[in-house]
């Protein structure tokens, strides 16, 4: 049992999360078990602790213990648990075995959101300083970068200059513009990438091919604090981009292929004078408007697509990638199940950043089986985490596929401009 | 049926009823003392004041629970899932009352759930029908709503809900409250079944008839605080008291149990759709 001041502190932390939706989630579960089969972790490792209800019950049992009469008079009725080492360990296992894919929301007859409930577990872990240190450190670094980016921007700009030839090789830079423009006041688009050339080069080529008036963000889109469950830091990390977009007076903020970053920026940062979209939506728009064209014969073999959970089920970007793929190839096969019912790859929720390779490979078994059943030669996706996880699953389960990013496929297929008919 | 046998049955029923009345009258004539007196008081408390009390606890509990939800801050961002529906409220209503996610994945469970919930609606109607001024069934009918089938419609599914909690993951995720709640429901329903089947399908109407229950509901709705024993004669009174008591327990527990999903299912589904 934790000491009284710690217990009281954790109760206060818990209470800060008890908004309307959370109260409904905690009060209503009928333990019908419908959600059990929704979770890819349970489908791969059939243990109760890996079911959505099993995870949420850890928090629900704490809730009953400290916030309900039942916890005082008949704790056995709901098998309530106290704030102790066992309870905290259970909270850790629940929170960081959940990728936050929200597949269970569609299975639950009430739509209970286990990802949201797990945010309580994550906050409690922060309260007792048992949060994953890697995520905490990465979050702090992101926050710090927001405070010191002007001092460190020299190196960044130099690195971008070195990337220009790679972009030029894919598509020419529009006349009078920089290949990778930065800090362009009044640009139409602020593109937010990740800390790697692979997240900047293809997108830059596509936007240049479309003749877009764009500018690159100083910051990386990834929001480690969202996985950590630290709402304050999550807000600070997102605010860097919001402030930059506001300062540059852009019309749209376009987020790199990163599901969580897109969801955080699109849905969790409030209203802004600019719109937030995913790079996938932008590419689909370019194709629809005829601003870019791609060579439909560039890729041979069967292609399949993995819907990133945060982009599709939780972000609504479902048809756009299919329109893009339709322009790239006629040899496309859907995964089964697909779209909003697609299995999570098992890499979300910060698990890729945490390492956790053994758990990710074991819990990704059902995903590997699903991908294998598609009998495709190439699997593409539109999320950095999904790409990493699929690449590792591909090797671990000998799937013999090529894993690609959708933006990269498009960039390499760009055509219709001088020198690349 | 042979007219003679009808007459014989009628005579048997009348004499049985007369015998019951005679026994009842005799039992009333004897002044109760000691434990019997205590039991009389307890039965009266259960059959009259506790009915009002349990309804008040239920109503107040529901109001407080809803108020506590409304008083909490609204979520700061949308929790909806995609693909988005053109009419999210309509979709949420469909999710709540049609339970399509269950129908798709567990059709047998869905069948029992639908049967149960429709049964509950008719059960409520059946009890309203007992009030003297409400006539869902024809006023002259001796049958309660559904003539016993409504009871089956809640009892069998409740039994199924209980059984499924003894195997697989359902067993692992269940807590004692889940079993106790289902057992409470099941015993309440079984006693209700006994009353309604007896009323509809035995010659003398479970000793007490629908008309007798109507009189009891008249006492309750008229706030006369009369002793229900004056209108509910016969030794089956214990079963009525037990049925009422279990129903009262259920009503008092309702706002503090997972049965609140009756009120929270729609707002939850709105969250997922809007």
Contacts between the chains, C-beta under 8 A, distances in Angstrom:
chain1	res1	chain2	res2	distance
A	18	B	72	6.1
A	19	B	72	5.3
A	19	B	73	4.7
A	19	B	74	6.7
A	19	B	75	5.5
A	19	B	76	7.7
A	20	B	69	5.8
A	20	B	70	7.4
A	20	B	72	4.4
A	20	B	73	6.5
A	20	B	74	5.2
A	20	B	75	6.3
A	21	B	74	7.9
A	21	B	75	4.3
A	21	B	79	6.0
A	21	B	271	5.5
A	22	B	72	7.8
A	22	B	75	7.9
A	23	B	68	6.9
A	23	B	69	5.3
A	23	B	72	5.2
A	24	B	69	6.3
A	24	B	264	5.3
A	24	B	267	6.3
A	24	B	268	5.2
A	24	B	271	7.2
A	25	B	268	7.6
A	27	B	65	7.4
A	27	B	69	7.7
A	27	B	258	7.7
A	27	B	260	5.8
A	27	B	264	6.4
A	28	B	258	6.8
A	28	B	260	6.5
A	28	B	261	4.9
A	28	B	264	4.6
A	28	B	265	7.1
A	28	B	268	6.1
A	29	B	258	6.7
A	30	B	258	5.1
A	30	B	261	5.7
A	31	B	170	7.8
A	31	B	173	5.0
A	31	B	174	5.9
A	31	B	175	7.1
A	31	B	178	5.8
A	31	B	258	7.5
A	32	B	102	7.9
A	32	B	109	7.6
A	32	B	170	7.9
A	33	B	168	7.8
A	33	B	169	5.5
A	33	B	170	4.6
A	33	B	173	5.9
A	34	B	101	6.7
A	34	B	102	6.0
A	34	B	105	6.8
A	34	B	106	6.7
A	34	B	109	7.9
A	36	B	169	4.9
A	36	B	173	7.6
A	37	B	105	7.2
A	48	B	169	6.2
A	48	B	172	4.2
A	48	B	173	6.5
A	51	B	169	6.4
A	51	B	173	6.8
A	53	B	173	5.0
A	54	B	172	7.5
A	54	B	173	6.3
A	57	B	173	6.7
A	57	B	175	8.0
A	68	B	256	7.8
A	69	B	256	7.0
A	70	B	177	7.8
A	70	B	256	7.2
A	76	B	176	6.1
A	77	B	175	6.9
A	77	B	176	5.4
A	77	B	177	4.3
A	77	B	180	7.2
A	78	B	175	5.1
A	78	B	176	7.6
A	78	B	177	5.4
A	79	B	175	4.7
A	79	B	176	7.0
A	102	B	81	6.3
A	105	B	81	5.3
A	105	B	272	6.0
A	106	B	81	6.1
A	106	B	101	6.4
A	107	B	101	5.6
A	107	B	105	6.8
A	108	B	101	7.1
A	109	B	95	7.2
A	109	B	99	5.0
A	109	B	101	5.7
A	109	B	102	5.5
A	109	B	265	7.3
A	110	B	261	6.4
A	110	B	264	7.3
A	110	B	265	5.4
A	110	B	268	4.3
A	110	B	269	6.6
A	111	B	81	7.6
A	111	B	95	7.0
A	111	B	268	5.3
A	111	B	269	5.3
A	111	B	271	6.3
A	111	B	272	3.2
A	111	B	273	7.8
A	112	B	268	6.8
A	113	B	79	5.7
A	113	B	271	7.7
A	113	B	272	7.6
A	116	B	79	6.8
A	267	B	77	5.0
A	267	B	78	5.6
A	268	B	76	7.6
A	268	B	77	4.6
A	270	B	76	7.8
A	312	B	82	6.7
A	313	B	81	5.6
A	313	B	82	6.0
A	314	B	81	6.4
A	314	B	82	7.0
A	315	B	82	6.8
A	316	B	82	3.9
A	316	B	83	6.7
A	316	B	84	5.9
A	318	B	82	6.4
A	318	B	83	5.9
A	339	B	83	7.6
A	340	B	81	6.9
A	340	B	82	6.1
A	340	B	83	6.2
